[in-house]
Amino acid sequence: MRLSPSNLPGRHGFVILAAILSIAGAMHEATASGRDFPFDHELRFDANPVRGSKRVPGLQVTKTGAVEIDLWCASGKGQAVIIDNQITIIPLSMQDNQCPADRLRMDEDLLNHLTAVTTWRWDGQLLVLVGPRPLRFRPASN
């Protein structure tokens, strides 16, 4: 049986058909765009460097889940679990690189937000890690 407004009950048939077509279109768009998680790509936090520094936080996640984490000052390694659009990031070893207290506070804040993300999605060219505070990353262009 083909799905059409004529074999669905009344006005609700149009609403149901429109919803199905909308979902199918969104699924096709996501598949057609090839927007999988960017494993093995350098991701840069969508922010300007802090004054007096050229550094911008970044992540790089391998297909095995190993994560390189660079914050405003500290850097280290972690582990990520990514299943479909679900993501969990666990820092394992971080070094503070002897930075000023204000940057260490910024690192702590960003690391807390990274460990709170639960899903990821693409928003145009930005990878958004979704949690209590969305974190946006740009794939590096170099």
C-alpha positions as CSV (number, residue, x, y, z in Angstrom):
1,M,0.0,0.0,0.0
2,R,1.3,3.4,-0.9
3,L,1.1,6.2,1.6
4,S,-1.0,9.0,0.3
5,P,-3.5,11.5,1.8
6,S,-6.4,9.6,0.2
7,N,-5.8,6.4,2.3
8,L,-5.2,8.3,5.5
9,P,-8.2,9.4,7.7
10,G,-9.3,13.0,6.8
11,R,-7.3,16.1,7.7
12,H,-5.0,14.2,10.0
13,G,-3.8,12.2,6.9
14,F,-2.2,15.4,5.5
15,V,-0.5,16.2,8.8
16,I,0.9,12.7,9.2
17,L,2.0,12.6,5.6
18,A,3.7,16.0,5.9
19,A,5.5,14.8,9.1
20,I,6.7,11.6,7.4
21,L,8.0,13.5,4.4
22,S,9.7,16.1,6.7
23,I,11.5,13.4,8.7
24,A,12.5,11.5,5.5
25,G,13.8,14.7,4.0
26,A,15.9,15.5,7.1
27,M,17.3,11.9,7.2
28,H,18.2,12.2,3.5
29,E,19.8,15.6,4.0
30,A,21.9,14.3,6.9
31,T,23.0,11.2,4.9
32,A,23.6,13.1,1.6
33,S,25.7,15.7,3.3
34,G,28.0,13.0,4.7
35,R,28.2,14.9,8.0
36,D,29.6,12.1,10.2
37,F,31.6,12.9,13.3
38,P,35.0,14.3,12.2
39,F,37.3,11.7,13.5
40,D,41.1,12.4,13.1
41,H,40.5,16.0,12.3
42,E,41.8,18.9,14.3
43,L,38.8,20.9,15.8
44,R,39.3,24.5,17.0
45,F,37.0,26.1,19.6
46,D,35.0,28.8,18.0
47,A,36.5,31.7,19.9
48,N,39.2,34.3,19.7
49,P,42.5,33.8,21.6
50,V,42.6,35.5,24.9
51,R,44.6,38.7,25.1
52,G,48.4,38.1,25.2
53,S,48.1,34.6,23.6
54,K,47.6,33.1,20.2
55,R,46.2,29.9,21.6
56,V,42.6,28.7,21.0
57,P,41.3,25.5,22.6
58,G,41.1,22.4,20.4
59,L,40.2,18.7,20.3
60,Q,41.2,15.8,18.1
61,V,39.3,12.5,18.4
62,T,40.6,9.3,16.8
63,K,38.3,6.5,15.6
64,T,39.4,4.5,18.6
65,G,38.2,7.3,20.9
66,A,41.5,8.7,22.0
67,V,41.2,12.4,22.5
68,E,43.9,15.1,22.5
69,I,42.6,18.1,24.5
70,D,44.1,21.6,24.3
71,L,42.5,24.2,26.5
72,W,43.4,27.9,27.0
73,C,46.5,26.8,28.8
74,A,46.4,23.2,29.9
75,S,46.6,20.2,27.6
76,G,46.3,16.5,27.9
77,K,44.7,13.2,26.8
78,G,41.3,11.7,27.3
79,Q,38.8,9.2,26.0
80,A,35.6,9.7,24.0
81,V,32.7,7.4,23.5
82,I,30.7,8.3,20.4
83,I,27.6,6.3,19.5
84,D,25.5,7.8,16.7
85,N,25.0,11.4,17.9
86,Q,25.7,10.6,21.6
87,I,29.1,11.7,23.0
88,T,30.9,11.4,26.3
89,I,34.3,13.0,26.8
90,I,36.5,11.9,29.8
91,P,39.8,13.7,30.5
92,L,42.4,11.2,31.7
93,S,45.6,13.2,32.2
94,M,45.9,17.0,32.0
95,Q,48.9,19.2,32.6
96,D,48.4,22.9,33.6
97,N,51.5,24.1,31.8
98,Q,52.2,26.7,34.6
99,C,49.8,29.3,33.4
100,P,48.3,32.3,35.2
101,A,45.4,31.6,37.6
102,D,42.8,33.4,35.3
103,R,43.6,31.0,32.4
104,L,43.5,28.0,34.7
105,R,40.0,29.1,35.8
106,M,39.0,29.3,32.1
107,D,40.5,25.9,31.5
108,E,38.5,24.4,34.4
109,D,35.3,26.0,33.2
110,L,35.8,24.7,29.6
111,L,36.8,21.2,30.8
112,N,33.7,21.1,33.0
113,H,31.5,22.0,30.0
114,L,33.3,19.4,27.8
115,T,32.7,16.6,30.3
116,A,29.0,17.6,30.5
117,V,28.3,17.3,26.7
118,T,25.9,14.5,25.8
119,T,25.3,14.9,22.0
120,W,26.8,16.4,18.9
121,R,25.4,17.9,15.7
122,W,26.5,19.9,12.8
123,D,25.3,23.5,12.5
124,G,26.6,24.5,9.0
125,Q,30.4,24.3,9.2
126,L,30.4,24.2,13.0
127,L,30.5,21.0,15.1
128,V,28.3,21.7,18.1
129,L,28.8,19.6,21.3
130,V,25.5,19.9,23.1
131,G,25.3,20.0,26.9
132,P,24.3,22.6,29.5
133,R,26.3,25.1,27.4
134,P,26.7,24.3,23.7
135,L,30.4,24.3,22.6
136,R,31.1,25.1,19.0
137,F,34.2,23.8,17.1
138,R,35.5,24.5,13.6
139,P,37.4,21.8,11.7
140,A,40.9,23.3,11.1
141,S,41.5,24.4,7.6
142,N,45.2,23.6,7.5
